[in-house]
Amino acid sequence: MLAINIQDVINVLASVKTHLIVLGVALVVALAVIIACKALPAAKKKLVRSSALVALGLAVIIVVNAICFGPMFTMINLAMGGGSITEESMAEAYEVNTELVSEGVTLLENNGALPLAGGANVNVFGWASTAPVYGGVGSGALNDQYAVTDLITGLTNAGLNVNQDLVDFYEAYQAERPSVGMWAQDWTLPEPNVSAYTDELMASAKEFSDTALVVISRPGGENADMPTDMAAVVDGSWLERDATTGNSYFNGVYDDTLNEGNDWDEGDHYLQLSNREEEMLQMVCDNFDKVIVLINTNNAMELGFLEEYGVDAAVYAPCPGQNGFDAVGLVLAGAVNPSGKTVDTFLYDLFNTPIVNNFGQFMYDNMDEHAVISTNFSTGEETTALPSFVNYVEGIYVGYKFYETAAAEGLIDYDSTVMYPFGYGLSYTTFEQTMGDITVDGDTISFDVTVTNTGSVAGKNVVEVFYNPPYTNGGIEKATANLVAFDKTDILEPGASQTLTISFKAEDMASYDTYGEAAYVLEAGDYVISINSDSHTVLDSRVYNVPETIVYDEGRSNDLTAPTNQFENVEGDVTYLSRADHFANYAEATAAPASMSMSEEDKATFLNNANYDPNNYNNADDVMPTTGASNGIQLVQMRGVAYDDPQWDTFLDQLTVSEMSELIAMGGYQTAPINSIGKVQTYDCDGPASINNNFTQQGSIGFAGTVMMASTWNTDTVYKFGASIGRMADDLDVSGWYAPAMNIHRSAFSGRNFEYYSEDGVLSGKLAAQAVQGAESHGVYSYIKHYALNDQETNRNTMLCTWASEQSIREIYLKPFELAVKEGGADAVMSSFNYIGTEWAGASNALCNTVLRDEWGFVGMVLTDYFGVYGYMDADQAIRNGTDFCLVNYPTETNYLTDTTSATGVLAARQACKNILYTVVNSRAYAEENLNPGLPTWQLIGYGIDAVLVLVLAALEIKAVKNYKRRVSEQPVVTVSEGEGAAE
């Protein structure tokens, strides 16, 4: 949900400052007149004072109207707009979420402890059992107008009997979970000391049942990554350490006084068990025959404790949303057979990764001249932000791509490194998969996979298709395992089979060759195509041979123009991990940065608002376009007109520069109206797992978090989710949805992993494409986000320079967006806060124009992330480089264009407006049933109130004049003798 903060309030007040000054002047003048007329005769004094008050009232009306229909028009219109979600739409949403969670819950371990018998008694341990994690934080928060189904209720609804004494014990200990919020984070994990469990409580629990369910949760959210040093958080040195860097976004605290003893030891991090949790789990294992652990978090925790304590079963249940714990209960009770698969690699040691030394806080020590003074959102205090950086040293070896390849090259011992591979998940039944022979039709590779349920329980199974390409030592970097396709069966009864046909193009296995061909290349050799139960376990395979190397120097079949090097300047002064000679450079490449200085060459290209001048980027050959023409074309007439149709030029000639500037500047949760062309205001809403109008507070239930969705590995189910979002958006008169989000789980510690699908770009992109198509089925455009490389929260909006290899940018970080555009037809994008090299991502021409539009064929609009300015966001720079408008609904220093006179600037504005108008007119907003050419209801009411108030003031003034005349006429006539002066 949208958070109100001090800086927003200050900015809104600043936008009406002139109006308030005028009102203040009017008040002062009125008071001065009232005081100054005290020496006048009584009748005249009353008239003057009455007239002054009437004039003041008229001034108030004029100023309030100027505010409401001027700078505050957008915000008021947003607050007054929208509709309400129908009961039918809401019922569908609950049903879809139940399906998402039913298919997303992942069974990690099971020695027969699950499923629980119908009507079984179960002791539920762990404080998190009464305060689990339902969703994310920030834009991913649940709408609190809807009640949540808690875990205990979900278990009860599934027919299980829960020990109420334990529930009461935890609720009495602490009722609410400490808040990990946008602007402040309390990382405290309340967990009672084992000494708090009385002998009576434990005795009654053992009598109640020999089965225990232990719940472990970890919350996370937008604007803060998870702590990697809990001891430093507890003693406050984490805050102090962060504050010394100048980028003190982090407000984390931890209350270690709830229990006896330290919750954490030196070196502990947030994604392992606390000391209290370890003691509790040991106590449970010592006292109960069957111990099941429920992992309720979106981040891939260290789960080695499952083996250490010898638990009997383990279930992974990321955020289930508003009603998802009902489905979790059904899985535990056996009414639903789990079919989820992991979307990340679960490691024994999260500090033993190639990225651990290059994730988080790294401040440049030679960029003081680019310091930015900004106001802290939560406190209103001024802070100094300095440019920072993060090096994506691992190159393409992200997640399972590293661990599978490193094991094949002998760098790691796989079994002691990886606990659960990517794509792993058990079932209550068993399946057999048989791979048919490959057939080739042109560039398309196809084969059948027959899945048979060989067990005794009905269930679904996922077919995972990987390829292992030929690799030349020292050549193009390639991983030994690469997901290329997947599908999921229907429910198969015991003994039943289903044949799925898998198809993909040979070009999908091409690698990007940065240093040779500067193009995608499918090298000659044998490509091993396999069906796997996870990234590590091959079930069957076939070989596809490429006889001669294919260089896609004219592009692949779905490229509009040929991809070629665009990000050479983003590689920076970084050594990237290479597979050459069995990862010989691993230690060097993955070490912490040796230098904290930006090179002089890169400094020369670094831009923020202090040194950006649009005049430096004008083209003398540009010709000023026509503006303000009277061509009589309304926007509705452009619906269905092709993007490249010349009629668009005639239409765009009608726009004035001020209209273009307004449309570009005021893009927060809307696209702004333009009356002259019949452009209606449209509403955009937030929520990666919901649809929420932050101004009216109308919204939907919170669906399962994106990690849970991805764990379904089911494109059909995710399509239903998108369609449900679209239907509810249509109910709310919402045309745009700020989702889906598809950055990469580069680190398990990323606070926003809850909002992103996976560590893998193919899984992320194919699922996101379905969510986009589902929303589009109701005419709703989805802003796929955050474009791009926004894979950590630390310093995300304080000039975070991200350095990465071109191959990894294309193959890993842009892959989800590429698929969402090419397969999903996405026509809206939200750019990201971070820098790509030395350029803000929202002002990267390579990213927002060359790759997105020229290569992928994207036709639509690009919006900034929240336009807090932060010292580097600028509308002029944005529109000249492919971003079209600004996510803010009040004036800031830089969301209105400063260059409105150069041909280059006006042409860029015109192009940005075309992208916005084309997208909007082809959305639900301009479907015939939704067109509403009249003024907003609140505006009509406002005009009515104005009329009444003016009539009242006029009546008061007339009455004052009449009273004055009456008083004058009633004054006695004084007769004076001739010698004494006047007669009257």
QUIWO-V612501 format. One line per field, one symbol per residue. psi: psi as a letter, one per 30 degrees, with the letter a starting at -180 (. if undefined). A space follows every 10 residues. Layout:
psi = ???
This chain:
psi = lkkkleeeee eeeefgeeee eeeeeeeeee eeeeefgffl leeeeeeeee eeeeeeeeee eeeeeeeegc fgeeeeeeff alblkleeee eeeeeeeeee eeffkkjekj gffklkkkgl kkkjlkefff ilkeaalbfg lljgfkkljl eeeeeefggk kkjfeeeeee eeekekkkkj aefkkjgkjk jkkfffjlee eeeeeeeelg kkjkkkljll akgklkkgie eeeefffeee eeefffiifk hklkjgfelk lkfllkfklf glkleeeeee eeeeeffkek kkkjjilfkj lkgffeeefh lflkkjilkf aegffeeeee eefgfkkkgl kkglkklejf filffefhkb jjkkghgefg kkklkkeeff kklkklkalk kiffbfikbf eeeeeeeefg eljeffekek lkgkkllfal lkkkkllkkk jcfkkllkkk kkjgagkkll kkjkklkjlk kkkfakkklf kjkflllkll kklkfllkkk kkklkeffgl lkjefdfhlk kjkkakjjkl klfaffjkel llkkkjekkk khfgllfgke lkklkfgegf faikkkkkfk hhhfgeeeeg llkfkgkkle eeeffkkaff gkjfffgkjf fkkklklgli fgklefffkf kkegkffeee efffkleeee eeeeeigjgl klljefggjl klkklljfga jkjfefgkal lklkleeeee ffhjeeeeee eeeeeeeeee eghkfkkill khlkiekffk fgffflelfk eeeeeeeeee eeeeeffggk kkjkljjlhi glfkgeghhj jkklkeeeee fdffeeeeee eeffgkgkkk llelkjcgkk efgjeeefde eeeeefgkja lkkllkigdg ffkkeeeeff gfkelkilhl kafgfkkejg fkeeeeeeee eeeeeeeeee fgafegkeff kifllkeeee eeeeeeeeee eeeeeeeeee eeeeeeeeff kkkkkklefg blf.
